[in-house]
Amino acid sequence: MPQEIMGMVWYKREDYERIRSICDDGDHFHATYDEWLEEAEACRKHLEGEGIKIVTTDLDPDRFLALCNSKKMRPNASARNWLAHDAAHRAIRQD
């Protein structure tokens, strides 16, 4: 039976405030990078404990905006989910 794979968007500390500012839903982000990181790592650990392989993809603000423009997407959770799904899909194709 193939292992379940899930993509997660990952932020770099130095990009976090900029990402919050460019995303339509940035006001729903954690107030600080450290708060986000603590929850993201706990979520990843939980999912891995359930046997799910997690594929992270760094969200570069400039590339994310270019992707959103090229795909006619708003920079929001849906676009970030698309990016995470795409990372998982690419990982499956490589296996």
Backbone atoms as SQL, in Angstrom:
CREATE TABLE atoms (id INTEGER PRIMARY KEY, chain TEXT, resi INTEGER, resn TEXT, atom TEXT, x REAL, y REAL, z REAL);
INSERT INTO atoms VALUES
  (1, 'A', 1, 'MET', 'N', 0.848, -1.182, 0.000),
  (2, 'A', 1, 'MET', 'CA', 0.000, 0.000, 0.000),
  (3, 'A', 1, 'MET', 'C', 0.890, 1.241, 0.000),
  (4, 'A', 2, 'PRO', 'N', 0.657, 2.183, -0.924),
  (5, 'A', 2, 'PRO', 'CA', 1.494, 3.383, -0.993),
  (6, 'A', 2, 'PRO', 'C', 1.295, 4.266, 0.248),
  (7, 'A', 3, 'GLN', 'N', 2.371, 4.942, 0.621),
  (8, 'A', 3, 'GLN', 'CA', 2.313, 5.844, 1.762),
  (9, 'A', 3, 'GLN', 'C', 1.584, 7.129, 1.371),
  (10, 'A', 4, 'GLU', 'N', 0.763, 7.630, 2.281),
  (11, 'A', 4, 'GLU', 'CA', 0.083, 8.903, 2.042),
  (12, 'A', 4, 'GLU', 'C', 1.101, 10.029, 2.144),
  (13, 'A', 5, 'ILE', 'N', 1.009, 10.966, 1.226),
  (14, 'A', 5, 'ILE', 'CA', 1.927, 12.107, 1.185),
  (15, 'A', 5, 'ILE', 'C', 1.099, 13.386, 1.247),
  (16, 'A', 6, 'MET', 'N', 1.586, 14.332, 2.041),
  (17, 'A', 6, 'MET', 'CA', 0.899, 15.610, 2.181),
  (18, 'A', 6, 'MET', 'C', 1.920, 16.730, 2.062),
  (19, 'A', 7, 'GLY', 'N', 1.573, 17.765, 1.339),
  (20, 'A', 7, 'GLY', 'CA', 2.442, 18.929, 1.208),
  (21, 'A', 7, 'GLY', 'C', 2.114, 19.973, 2.259),
  (22, 'A', 8, 'MET', 'N', 3.145, 20.659, 2.722),
  (23, 'A', 8, 'MET', 'CA', 2.983, 21.778, 3.653),
  (24, 'A', 8, 'MET', 'C', 3.835, 22.940, 3.165),
  (25, 'A', 9, 'VAL', 'N', 3.232, 24.122, 3.155),
  (26, 'A', 9, 'VAL', 'CA', 3.997, 25.321, 2.845),
  (27, 'A', 9, 'VAL', 'C', 4.808, 25.679, 4.082),
  (28, 'A', 10, 'TRP', 'N', 6.057, 26.048, 3.862),
  (29, 'A', 10, 'TRP', 'CA', 6.942, 26.375, 4.973),
  (30, 'A', 10, 'TRP', 'C', 7.471, 27.783, 4.774),
  (31, 'A', 11, 'TYR', 'N', 7.567, 28.512, 5.859),
  (32, 'A', 11, 'TYR', 'CA', 8.038, 29.903, 5.803),
  (33, 'A', 11, 'TYR', 'C', 9.427, 30.019, 6.421),
  (34, 'A', 12, 'LYS', 'N', 10.213, 30.907, 5.869),
  (35, 'A', 12, 'LYS', 'CA', 11.504, 31.244, 6.464),
  (36, 'A', 12, 'LYS', 'C', 11.286, 32.454, 7.370),
  (37, 'A', 13, 'ARG', 'N', 12.014, 32.480, 8.453),
  (38, 'A', 13, 'ARG', 'CA', 11.882, 33.568, 9.426),
  (39, 'A', 13, 'ARG', 'C', 11.982, 34.936, 8.744),
  (40, 'A', 14, 'GLU', 'N', 12.975, 35.075, 7.873),
  (41, 'A', 14, 'GLU', 'CA', 13.213, 36.379, 7.251),
  (42, 'A', 14, 'GLU', 'C', 12.111, 36.796, 6.271),
  (43, 'A', 15, 'ASP', 'N', 11.273, 35.860, 5.843),
  (44, 'A', 15, 'ASP', 'CA', 10.195, 36.170, 4.891),
  (45, 'A', 15, 'ASP', 'C', 8.822, 36.295, 5.549),
  (46, 'A', 16, 'TYR', 'N', 8.705, 35.896, 6.808),
  (47, 'A', 16, 'TYR', 'CA', 7.382, 35.748, 7.424),
  (48, 'A', 16, 'TYR', 'C', 6.560, 37.042, 7.405),
  (49, 'A', 17, 'GLU', 'N', 7.125, 38.147, 7.831),
  (50, 'A', 17, 'GLU', 'CA', 6.353, 39.401, 7.869),
  (51, 'A', 17, 'GLU', 'C', 5.935, 39.842, 6.464),
  (52, 'A', 18, 'ARG', 'N', 6.811, 39.665, 5.506),
  (53, 'A', 18, 'ARG', 'CA', 6.464, 40.043, 4.125),
  (54, 'A', 18, 'ARG', 'C', 5.339, 39.158, 3.606),
  (55, 'A', 19, 'ILE', 'N', 5.404, 37.882, 3.877),
  (56, 'A', 19, 'ILE', 'CA', 4.347, 36.965, 3.433),
  (57, 'A', 19, 'ILE', 'C', 3.016, 37.366, 4.059),
  (58, 'A', 20, 'ARG', 'N', 3.046, 37.657, 5.355),
  (59, 'A', 20, 'ARG', 'CA', 1.808, 38.110, 6.024),
  (60, 'A', 20, 'ARG', 'C', 1.246, 39.350, 5.324),
  (61, 'A', 21, 'SER', 'N', 2.130, 40.250, 4.910),
  (62, 'A', 21, 'SER', 'CA', 1.667, 41.509, 4.317),
  (63, 'A', 21, 'SER', 'C', 1.145, 41.346, 2.887),
  (64, 'A', 22, 'ILE', 'N', 1.633, 40.353, 2.144),
  (65, 'A', 22, 'ILE', 'CA', 1.195, 40.207, 0.750),
  (66, 'A', 22, 'ILE', 'C', -0.023, 39.295, 0.600),
  (67, 'A', 23, 'CYS', 'N', -0.307, 38.494, 1.628),
  (68, 'A', 23, 'CYS', 'CA', -1.425, 37.558, 1.534),
  (69, 'A', 23, 'CYS', 'C', -2.732, 38.259, 1.919),
  (70, 'A', 24, 'ASP', 'N', -3.760, 37.994, 1.145),
  (71, 'A', 24, 'ASP', 'CA', -5.075, 38.577, 1.426),
  (72, 'A', 24, 'ASP', 'C', -5.552, 38.232, 2.833),
  (73, 'A', 25, 'ASP', 'N', -5.156, 37.080, 3.310),
  (74, 'A', 25, 'ASP', 'CA', -5.591, 36.610, 4.619),
  (75, 'A', 25, 'ASP', 'C', -4.469, 36.696, 5.660),
  (76, 'A', 26, 'GLY', 'N', -3.511, 37.559, 5.426),
  (77, 'A', 26, 'GLY', 'CA', -2.370, 37.692, 6.325),
  (78, 'A', 26, 'GLY', 'C', -2.747, 38.045, 7.748),
  (79, 'A', 27, 'ASP', 'N', -3.907, 38.680, 7.927),
  (80, 'A', 27, 'ASP', 'CA', -4.356, 39.020, 9.278),
  (81, 'A', 27, 'ASP', 'C', -4.789, 37.784, 10.063),
  (82, 'A', 28, 'HIS', 'N', -4.900, 36.640, 9.391),
  (83, 'A', 28, 'HIS', 'CA', -5.254, 35.388, 10.059),
  (84, 'A', 28, 'HIS', 'C', -4.021, 34.556, 10.423),
  (85, 'A', 29, 'PHE', 'N', -2.851, 35.014, 10.038),
  (86, 'A', 29, 'PHE', 'CA', -1.606, 34.319, 10.377),
  (87, 'A', 29, 'PHE', 'C', -1.317, 34.492, 11.872),
  (88, 'A', 30, 'HIS', 'N', -0.447, 33.646, 12.381),
  (89, 'A', 30, 'HIS', 'CA', 0.044, 33.845, 13.745),
  (90, 'A', 30, 'HIS', 'C', 0.746, 35.200, 13.812),
  (91, 'A', 31, 'ALA', 'N', 0.731, 35.805, 14.979),
  (92, 'A', 31, 'ALA', 'CA', 1.333, 37.136, 15.136),
  (93, 'A', 31, 'ALA', 'C', 2.843, 37.110, 14.929),
  (94, 'A', 32, 'THR', 'N', 3.480, 36.006, 15.284),
  (95, 'A', 32, 'THR', 'CA', 4.932, 35.938, 15.147),
  (96, 'A', 32, 'THR', 'C', 5.341, 34.654, 14.422),
  (97, 'A', 33, 'TYR', 'N', 6.527, 34.695, 13.870),
  (98, 'A', 33, 'TYR', 'CA', 7.093, 33.520, 13.220),
  (99, 'A', 33, 'TYR', 'C', 7.233, 32.380, 14.215),
  (100, 'A', 34, 'ASP', 'N', 7.698, 32.690, 15.423),
  (101, 'A', 34, 'ASP', 'CA', 7.899, 31.642, 16.421),
  (102, 'A', 34, 'ASP', 'C', 6.599, 30.936, 16.777),
  (103, 'A', 35, 'GLU', 'N', 5.500, 31.671, 16.862),
  (104, 'A', 35, 'GLU', 'CA', 4.192, 31.053, 17.124),
  (105, 'A', 35, 'GLU', 'C', 3.810, 30.132, 15.971),
  (106, 'A', 36, 'TRP', 'N', 4.000, 30.629, 14.741),
  (107, 'A', 36, 'TRP', 'CA', 3.682, 29.800, 13.572),
  (108, 'A', 36, 'TRP', 'C', 4.541, 28.532, 13.574),
  (109, 'A', 37, 'LEU', 'N', 5.849, 28.698, 13.780),
  (110, 'A', 37, 'LEU', 'CA', 6.777, 27.569, 13.717),
  (111, 'A', 37, 'LEU', 'C', 6.423, 26.504, 14.753),
  (112, 'A', 38, 'GLU', 'N', 6.101, 26.923, 15.958),
  (113, 'A', 38, 'GLU', 'CA', 5.739, 25.957, 17.006),
  (114, 'A', 38, 'GLU', 'C', 4.524, 25.133, 16.582),
  (115, 'A', 39, 'GLU', 'N', 3.500, 25.790, 16.051),
  (116, 'A', 39, 'GLU', 'CA', 2.306, 25.058, 15.626),
  (117, 'A', 39, 'GLU', 'C', 2.579, 24.199, 14.391),
  (118, 'A', 40, 'ALA', 'N', 3.335, 24.736, 13.447),
  (119, 'A', 40, 'ALA', 'CA', 3.632, 23.987, 12.223),
  (120, 'A', 40, 'ALA', 'C', 4.434, 22.726, 12.531),
  (121, 'A', 41, 'GLU', 'N', 5.418, 22.848, 13.411),
  (122, 'A', 41, 'GLU', 'CA', 6.211, 21.672, 13.763),
  (123, 'A', 41, 'GLU', 'C', 5.380, 20.641, 14.516),
  (124, 'A', 42, 'ALA', 'N', 4.484, 21.098, 15.384),
  (125, 'A', 42, 'ALA', 'CA', 3.606, 20.166, 16.111),
  (126, 'A', 42, 'ALA', 'C', 2.674, 19.451, 15.138),
  (127, 'A', 43, 'CYS', 'N', 2.152, 20.188, 14.164),
  (128, 'A', 43, 'CYS', 'CA', 1.261, 19.598, 13.161),
  (129, 'A', 43, 'CYS', 'C', 2.012, 18.572, 12.327),
  (130, 'A', 44, 'ARG', 'N', 3.205, 18.930, 11.891),
  (131, 'A', 44, 'ARG', 'CA', 4.009, 18.000, 11.087),
  (132, 'A', 44, 'ARG', 'C', 4.326, 16.736, 11.878),
  (133, 'A', 45, 'LYS', 'N', 4.727, 16.904, 13.124),
  (134, 'A', 45, 'LYS', 'CA', 5.056, 15.753, 13.969),
  (135, 'A', 45, 'LYS', 'C', 3.835, 14.847, 14.157),
  (136, 'A', 46, 'HIS', 'N', 2.674, 15.448, 14.379),
  (137, 'A', 46, 'HIS', 'CA', 1.446, 14.675, 14.546),
  (138, 'A', 46, 'HIS', 'C', 1.131, 13.873, 13.280),
  (139, 'A', 47, 'LEU', 'N', 1.188, 14.526, 12.133),
  (140, 'A', 47, 'LEU', 'CA', 0.874, 13.855, 10.872),
  (141, 'A', 47, 'LEU', 'C', 1.874, 12.746, 10.566),
  (142, 'A', 48, 'GLU', 'N', 3.142, 13.009, 10.826),
  (143, 'A', 48, 'GLU', 'CA', 4.147, 11.965, 10.613),
  (144, 'A', 48, 'GLU', 'C', 3.907, 10.788, 11.556),
  (145, 'A', 49, 'GLY', 'N', 3.444, 11.082, 12.756),
  (146, 'A', 49, 'GLY', 'CA', 3.097, 10.023, 13.697),
  (147, 'A', 49, 'GLY', 'C', 1.938, 9.173, 13.219),
  (148, 'A', 50, 'GLU', 'N', 1.100, 9.737, 12.360),
  (149, 'A', 50, 'GLU', 'CA', -0.019, 9.009, 11.763),
  (150, 'A', 50, 'GLU', 'C', 0.413, 8.245, 10.512),
  (151, 'A', 51, 'GLY', 'N', 1.716, 8.327, 10.187),
  (152, 'A', 51, 'GLY', 'CA', 2.239, 7.598, 9.037),
  (153, 'A', 51, 'GLY', 'C', 2.205, 8.370, 7.727),
  (154, 'A', 52, 'ILE', 'N', 1.927, 9.657, 7.798),
  (155, 'A', 52, 'ILE', 'CA', 1.853, 10.485, 6.589),
  (156, 'A', 52, 'ILE', 'C', 3.227, 11.100, 6.328),
  (157, 'A', 53, 'LYS', 'N', 3.700, 10.969, 5.099),
  (158, 'A', 53, 'LYS', 'CA', 4.961, 11.600, 4.705),
  (159, 'A', 53, 'LYS', 'C', 4.669, 13.065, 4.400),
  (160, 'A', 54, 'ILE', 'N', 5.410, 13.962, 5.046),
  (161, 'A', 54, 'ILE', 'CA', 5.207, 15.394, 4.839),
  (162, 'A', 54, 'ILE', 'C', 6.291, 15.928, 3.918),
  (163, 'A', 55, 'VAL', 'N', 5.855, 16.628, 2.892),
  (164, 'A', 55, 'VAL', 'CA', 6.754, 17.290, 1.956),
  (165, 'A', 55, 'VAL', 'C', 6.577, 18.787, 2.178),
  (166, 'A', 56, 'THR', 'N', 7.645, 19.448, 2.611),
  (167, 'A', 56, 'THR', 'CA', 7.545, 20.892, 2.809),
  (168, 'A', 56, 'THR', 'C', 8.079, 21.619, 1.583),
  (169, 'A', 57, 'THR', 'N', 7.496, 22.775, 1.330),
  (170, 'A', 57, 'THR', 'CA', 7.966, 23.622, 0.239),
  (171, 'A', 57, 'THR', 'C', 8.064, 25.044, 0.767),
  (172, 'A', 58, 'ASP', 'N', 9.235, 25.631, 0.636),
  (173, 'A', 58, 'ASP', 'CA', 9.429, 26.998, 1.108),
  (174, 'A', 58, 'ASP', 'C', 8.628, 27.962, 0.246),
  (175, 'A', 59, 'LEU', 'N', 7.983, 28.905, 0.914),
  (176, 'A', 59, 'LEU', 'CA', 7.225, 29.916, 0.188),
  (177, 'A', 59, 'LEU', 'C', 8.094, 31.164, 0.079),
  (178, 'A', 60, 'ASP', 'N', 8.584, 31.405, -1.123),
  (179, 'A', 60, 'ASP', 'CA', 9.339, 32.623, -1.417),
  (180, 'A', 60, 'ASP', 'C', 8.322, 33.684, -1.823),
  (181, 'A', 61, 'PRO', 'N', 8.302, 34.832, -1.150),
  (182, 'A', 61, 'PRO', 'CA', 7.252, 35.822, -1.430),
  (183, 'A', 61, 'PRO', 'C', 7.177, 36.272, -2.895),
  (184, 'A', 62, 'ASP', 'N', 8.318, 36.548, -3.497),
  (185, 'A', 62, 'ASP', 'CA', 8.312, 37.015, -4.886),
  (186, 'A', 62, 'ASP', 'C', 7.831, 35.933, -5.843),
  (187, 'A', 63, 'ARG', 'N', 8.326, 34.726, -5.670),
  (188, 'A', 63, 'ARG', 'CA', 7.892, 33.626, -6.541),
  (189, 'A', 63, 'ARG', 'C', 6.420, 33.293, -6.306),
  (190, 'A', 64, 'PHE', 'N', 5.966, 33.397, -5.057),
  (191, 'A', 64, 'PHE', 'CA', 4.560, 33.140, -4.753),
  (192, 'A', 64, 'PHE', 'C', 3.662, 34.149, -5.464),
  (193, 'A', 65, 'LEU', 'N', 4.021, 35.422, -5.407),
  (194, 'A', 65, 'LEU', 'CA', 3.224, 36.438, -6.104),
  (195, 'A', 65, 'LEU', 'C', 3.236, 36.209, -7.612),
  (196, 'A', 66, 'ALA', 'N', 4.388, 35.838, -8.163),
  (197, 'A', 66, 'ALA', 'CA', 4.466, 35.560, -9.602),
  (198, 'A', 66, 'ALA', 'C', 3.587, 34.360, -9.962),
  (199, 'A', 67, 'LEU', 'N', 3.617, 33.325, -9.133),
  (200, 'A', 67, 'LEU', 'CA', 2.760, 32.154, -9.364),
  (201, 'A', 67, 'LEU', 'C', 1.291, 32.558, -9.328),
  (202, 'A', 68, 'CYS', 'N', 0.913, 33.328, -8.326),
  (203, 'A', 68, 'CYS', 'CA', -0.484, 33.765, -8.211),
  (204, 'A', 68, 'CYS', 'C', -0.900, 34.570, -9.434),
  (205, 'A', 69, 'ASN', 'N', -0.040, 35.456, -9.878),
  (206, 'A', 69, 'ASN', 'CA', -0.358, 36.254, -11.071),
  (207, 'A', 69, 'ASN', 'C', -0.492, 35.375, -12.302),
  (208, 'A', 70, 'SER', 'N', 0.425, 34.429, -12.460),
  (209, 'A', 70, 'SER', 'CA', 0.397, 33.584, -13.664),
  (210, 'A', 70, 'SER', 'C', -0.817, 32.654, -13.677),
  (211, 'A', 71, 'LYS', 'N', -1.268, 32.235, -12.499),
  (212, 'A', 71, 'LYS', 'CA', -2.410, 31.318, -12.403),
  (213, 'A', 71, 'LYS', 'C', -3.719, 32.054, -12.136),
  (214, 'A', 72, 'LYS', 'N', -3.635, 33.384, -12.090),
  (215, 'A', 72, 'LYS', 'CA', -4.825, 34.217, -11.814),
  (216, 'A', 72, 'LYS', 'C', -5.477, 33.827, -10.478),
  (217, 'A', 73, 'MET', 'N', -4.616, 33.614, -9.460),
  (218, 'A', 73, 'MET', 'CA', -5.087, 33.270, -8.122),
  (219, 'A', 73, 'MET', 'C', -4.819, 34.448, -7.186),
  (220, 'A', 74, 'ARG', 'N', -5.644, 34.583, -6.187),
  (221, 'A', 74, 'ARG', 'CA', -5.399, 35.554, -5.129),
  (222, 'A', 74, 'ARG', 'C', -4.336, 34.968, -4.194),
  (223, 'A', 75, 'PRO', 'N', -3.472, 35.788, -3.611),
  (224, 'A', 75, 'PRO', 'CA', -2.476, 35.272, -2.665),
  (225, 'A', 75, 'PRO', 'C', -3.140, 35.001, -1.310),
  (226, 'A', 76, 'ASN', 'N', -3.665, 33.805, -1.168),
  (227, 'A', 76, 'ASN', 'CA', -4.405, 33.449, 0.047),
  (228, 'A', 76, 'ASN', 'C', -4.216, 31.963, 0.352),
  (229, 'A', 77, 'ALA', 'N', -5.016, 31.458, 1.280),
  (230, 'A', 77, 'ALA', 'CA', -4.895, 30.054, 1.699),
  (231, 'A', 77, 'ALA', 'C', -5.084, 29.092, 0.531),
  (232, 'A', 78, 'SER', 'N', -5.996, 29.403, -0.365),
  (233, 'A', 78, 'SER', 'CA', -6.218, 28.515, -1.512),
  (234, 'A', 78, 'SER', 'C', -4.964, 28.406, -2.377),
  (235, 'A', 79, 'ALA', 'N', -4.294, 29.509, -2.598),
  (236, 'A', 79, 'ALA', 'CA', -3.069, 29.495, -3.400),
  (237, 'A', 79, 'ALA', 'C', -1.948, 28.763, -2.658),
  (238, 'A', 80, 'ARG', 'N', -1.851, 28.977, -1.358),
  (239, 'A', 80, 'ARG', 'CA', -0.836, 28.262, -0.579),
  (240, 'A', 80, 'ARG', 'C', -1.124, 26.768, -0.577),
  (241, 'A', 81, 'ASN', 'N', -2.395, 26.399, -0.485),
  (242, 'A', 81, 'ASN', 'CA', -2.760, 24.974, -0.543),
  (243, 'A', 81, 'ASN', 'C', -2.417, 24.386, -1.902),
  (244, 'A', 82, 'TRP', 'N', -2.637, 25.144, -2.957),
  (245, 'A', 82, 'TRP', 'CA', -2.281, 24.690, -4.300),
  (246, 'A', 82, 'TRP', 'C', -0.780, 24.407, -4.362),
  (247, 'A', 83, 'LEU', 'N', 0.017, 25.325, -3.803),
  (248, 'A', 83, 'LEU', 'CA', 1.467, 25.172, -3.807),
  (249, 'A', 83, 'LEU', 'C', 1.881, 23.923, -3.022),
  (250, 'A', 84, 'ALA', 'N', 1.266, 23.688, -1.870),
  (251, 'A', 84, 'ALA', 'CA', 1.570, 22.510, -1.055),
  (252, 'A', 84, 'ALA', 'C', 1.179, 21.228, -1.790),
  (253, 'A', 85, 'HIS', 'N', 0.005, 21.234, -2.401),
  (254, 'A', 85, 'HIS', 'CA', -0.457, 20.066, -3.156),
  (255, 'A', 85, 'HIS', 'C', 0.490, 19.773, -4.320),
  (256, 'A', 86, 'ASP', 'N', 0.924, 20.826, -4.989),
  (257, 'A', 86, 'ASP', 'CA', 1.842, 20.656, -6.116),
  (258, 'A', 86, 'ASP', 'C', 3.171, 20.046, -5.642),
  (259, 'A', 87, 'ALA', 'N', 3.658, 20.461, -4.483),
  (260, 'A', 87, 'ALA', 'CA', 4.904, 19.905, -3.946),
  (261, 'A', 87, 'ALA', 'C', 4.727, 18.423, -3.650),
  (262, 'A', 88, 'ALA', 'N', 3.594, 18.053, -3.075),
  (263, 'A', 88, 'ALA', 'CA', 3.332, 16.636, -2.781),
  (264, 'A', 88, 'ALA', 'C', 3.227, 15.829, -4.072),
  (265, 'A', 89, 'HIS', 'N', 2.555, 16.391, -5.063),
  (266, 'A', 89, 'HIS', 'CA', 2.406, 15.714, -6.344),
  (267, 'A', 89, 'HIS', 'C', 3.765, 15.477, -7.008),
  (268, 'A', 90, 'ARG', 'N', 4.639, 16.493, -6.961),
  (269, 'A', 90, 'ARG', 'CA', 5.976, 16.337, -7.529),
  (270, 'A', 90, 'ARG', 'C', 6.762, 15.256, -6.783),
  (271, 'A', 91, 'ALA', 'N', 6.602, 15.189, -5.457),
  (272, 'A', 91, 'ALA', 'CA', 7.292, 14.165, -4.674),
  (273, 'A', 91, 'ALA', 'C', 6.818, 12.768, -5.056),
  (274, 'A', 92, 'ILE', 'N', 5.543, 12.613, -5.313),
  (275, 'A', 92, 'ILE', 'CA', 4.991, 11.317, -5.722),
  (276, 'A', 92, 'ILE', 'C', 5.591, 10.907, -7.061),
  (277, 'A', 93, 'ARG', 'N', 5.676, 11.845, -7.986),
  (278, 'A', 93, 'ARG', 'CA', 6.225, 11.522, -9.318),
  (279, 'A', 93, 'ARG', 'C', 7.697, 11.127, -9.240),
  (280, 'A', 94, 'GLN', 'N', 8.428, 11.659, -8.258),
  (281, 'A', 94, 'GLN', 'CA', 9.850, 11.336, -8.120),
  (282, 'A', 94, 'GLN', 'C', 10.070, 9.958, -7.521),
  (283, 'A', 95, 'ASP', 'N', 9.097, 9.470, -6.750),
  (284, 'A', 95, 'ASP', 'CA', 9.245, 8.158, -6.093),
  (285, 'A', 95, 'ASP', 'C', 9.077, 7.012, -7.063);
